[in-house]
């Protein structure tokens, strides 16, 4: 029987009398453990729980087993080495305010929720005397959340830390003038209806303009009406498709006047208080079309006799902190953007061009301030030591990836020939050493080729290519990874606050789902709380070259957690690194700028270091820049979908080779490998059988025949409908369903699983 713990919070270590009143033979109940974790989200690691309940020796072993049981039962999740109640909201979260309760209290939901069931409701509390604008319905806010004990009310309360820019009820669309002279709004979202605009509400819009409109209340007959609020630009102009994503995702893309003025007034950094490295032949290696260059590299053999076969690698990174000081208009705008956003037809930079493409860009032959790290590796690729320096450098050469690779492969040009033996070959020799260390570390090795859209001068798609993955790419990638590790190690060693780049191991639920799926392919994944990337690599190696290689790579990818930023370290699972922080791209990522400031403060490298005020806000900043990163990814993906849809709009009724990229009870998502574009096949068009969704096997199979379709199957499809501005395509399946892997017994098991968890879906999408 569990005893009670005195104090205002169960086992709260802040209360000095708690541990003194704990009996030696006491073990807390399951409910007390769960309550403590809910009430103390910041102190929910195993050690902290044991300390709170004064557990020692064998009791700590008992606690470890109890926590594992609670995880297996789905009552707890493990995140960042801390335990949380299943479906719990993070302590700092982005919330969407959707309404009020009967007492007028604002209610919100997490903007991103991955738990089971409906998202929890959070009651927003407004502090008396709070300054600034008050949040309202429709606002998106950053808030600290606290669990409540009221079973009849909201599960959490939230204290607002920041209100994001308000969004009105307006929607985006493309203004179209029809042949009969009437006006329509072509939707740019897949579920958005077409709208009618009366002439008096045209507001100067012309055919092809991207407009913001306010929908009116829908009438009982005909299409709903709307009025134009603002003209955002013309889609008939060059590089216009990304405008839709920019406005739809509220991406800041115009620098305010005070930010531009500050950038233009900045003076170039001088040699004062810097080491002079201008004679060191550092080189930049980037994509051929890169406009800014924030990293340069150099390598040489280690001359220390105690390190035979070792190498010394130098990575120099643009010193953005020399120009962007905390709290200035430039800094506030950079934090608001969080990162640069890269579209096929334009870049929305984090910093003004005066900073990103000029003063901070490591241009060939020009003096530029940098923060450099010099790293020494053994012949096995193990880092022995490193040191950071604030320097003035001068790039010896601006190289493109194919250009550097061609020189190593025996085809140097006029630029690479003079530095082939002195610079390029030592770089490749150093990469060979670092690769041994990478191979021993065994990061996650997924084979997922990336596609690049090449545009014509008018901004439309020319072709889609898969760039060759060169050793030049891998060299720069590994050098940057090691520089990021060195930055995290230095700051942690100096006890300096920082923002880590973290990547959690797959959750127990995702592990179990993956394990069930692999069993359908007669593959096994070992059980254990401490997963390693090497275990996934073993699975991927077993299917290399097999018919189901693409399928397994896709499912393993979907089982992984999403990387994010946090001031609390849990390591980086995918890279298999204990400490990792972004340091190498401060021109385009605010996280890297924070790390630069931390290094300046920790190592006494001069002005521009991390202030105490900024250090106190790191939890808030980490949440903000994680959100802006996800926003950028969604906007980039939407733009690619729209460009490809527009490109294929003239090919309706053509047939394509495709691969099934998603399976739902509503139908199949298919991807055209040649274009990297996705479309949908409704289940109602698959034939006369009743199709059952098997979540475990990622498949739809016919109830009568047992034949069906599975994730990653290669199929032939016909394009039947395209909505270019919405980026949506609908296809028709031409490939007959196939017998699914496994025996007839496995089929009946899958049928039973599906019946237990999902409704059956008929030929017209009817539930039976």
PyMOL commands that set and color helices and strands:
alter all, ss='L'
color gray80, all
select helices_A, chain A and resi 19-21+30-39+46-52+58-72+199-201+241-248+257-265+320-322+329-337+353-359+401-408+414-417+420-441+471-493+508-519+533-542+549-559+590-603+612-616+618-651+683-685+724-726+744-757
alter helices_A, ss='H'
color red, helices_A
select strands_A, chain A and resi 76-79+82-85+92-100+106-110+121-125+140-147+156-163+171-177+183-187+195-197+209-215+225-234+275-276+283-286+295-301+311-318+341-342+347-348+367-377+383-394+397-400+452-455+461-465+500-502+564-566+655-664+667-672+677-682+691-694+699-702+707-710+714-723+728-733+738-739
alter strands_A, ss='S'
color yellow, strands_A
deselect
rebuild
show_as cartoon
